[in-house]
Amino acid sequence: MAGRKDLEFTYSVIDRLFRLSLGELADFSGAKYDGDFSLSLEEAQRRKHDYVAEQVGIGPGRRVLDLGCGWGPLLNAVRNRGASGLGVTLSSAQVAACQRHGLDVRLFDARLLTHESFGHFDAVASLGAFEHFCSPAEYAAGQQEGIYGDLFGRMASVLPDTGRFFLQTMVFGPNMIPLDDVDIRAPRDSDAWYLALLGHQFPGSCLPFGQEQVIRSAQPHFRLVSSSSGRLDYIETIRQWRGRFSEPSLRKSLVKLRLARRWATSPEFRLAFTSGVSANTVCFERELLDHYRFVFEKR
C-alpha cells in the first residue's frame, strides 16, 4: 500500500491550496455529470453523493464507514442526511481539516480495519482510496489480488448480510502499456512518460488492472449490483479543478511562497507538482486509465 509518507506527499502538501481553491469540504474524486457538462462542479459532486446515498442506503439512524475520506465531503453529506459517519485516512492534514468541521475522522490504515477497530456499519463507501491500496513493489511481488481480496473480506466483516459497499476507483484502461515500459526518461509526450509522471504525483500506488480484477477480488465476499464507467466525467472534473487551482489569490500566492524552499531542494516535488501538464487527463483521454463506480452487496 502507499504508505503514510507517500500519502502525506500527495495530499498533505496540497492541503491548504486545495481548500483555498475548492473549498473546505470539497471533493477530490471524480464528479458525476452523466454527460451533462453544463452542471457546475459542485452540482456534479452533489449528484455523486446523492447516488452513493441511494445505492447504499444512507439515511437517519444509519452508520457509514468512509474509507480514505479525503477532506470529508461524503461524511458531510452523510451527516446532512441524518446518518452518522466515520472516516479513515493516512493524511494528517485531512484528519485535521475534517475534525475542524466536526467530522469523526481517524488517522488509520484502512487495510488493518476490523470490526474490533470501530464496530459494525450499515454501509461502506470509498471514493478514490482503492487506487492506493497496492504499491508497485507489492504488485511486482504478486500480492495485488491478495491485498484486494483481504480488503473486501475486511469490509464484509463490518457489514450485515446484504450490506452494501460503494467503491469508486481509477483502474488501468484497455490501452495500458506494460508496467515495465513506464519510465520518466521516456520521450516527454509518450504513454510511458505520462504514466511515469502520474506515478511521481501519486507515489507508492499501483492501480487495479481493469474492472475485472476488482470484481474478481470482491467475488468471495460480495455480489456485483452495478458497474459503470466515469472516465469522461473524470476528464471534465479535472478540467474544472485545474481552472479553480489556477485562479489567482493573495492567500494562494502566500502558500506557494512557503513551498518555494521545497520546490528548490526537491526534484521529486518539482516533477510532481510543476510539470505543467495534467498526466491524469492525458491518460484518461488515451484510455491508459479508466474509472469505475461499483455497487457491491455482501453475500
Order of alpha helices (4+ residues) and beta strands (2+ residues): alpha-alpha-alpha-beta-alpha-beta-alpha-beta-alpha-beta-alpha-alpha-beta-alpha-alpha-beta-alpha-alpha-alpha-alpha-alpha-beta
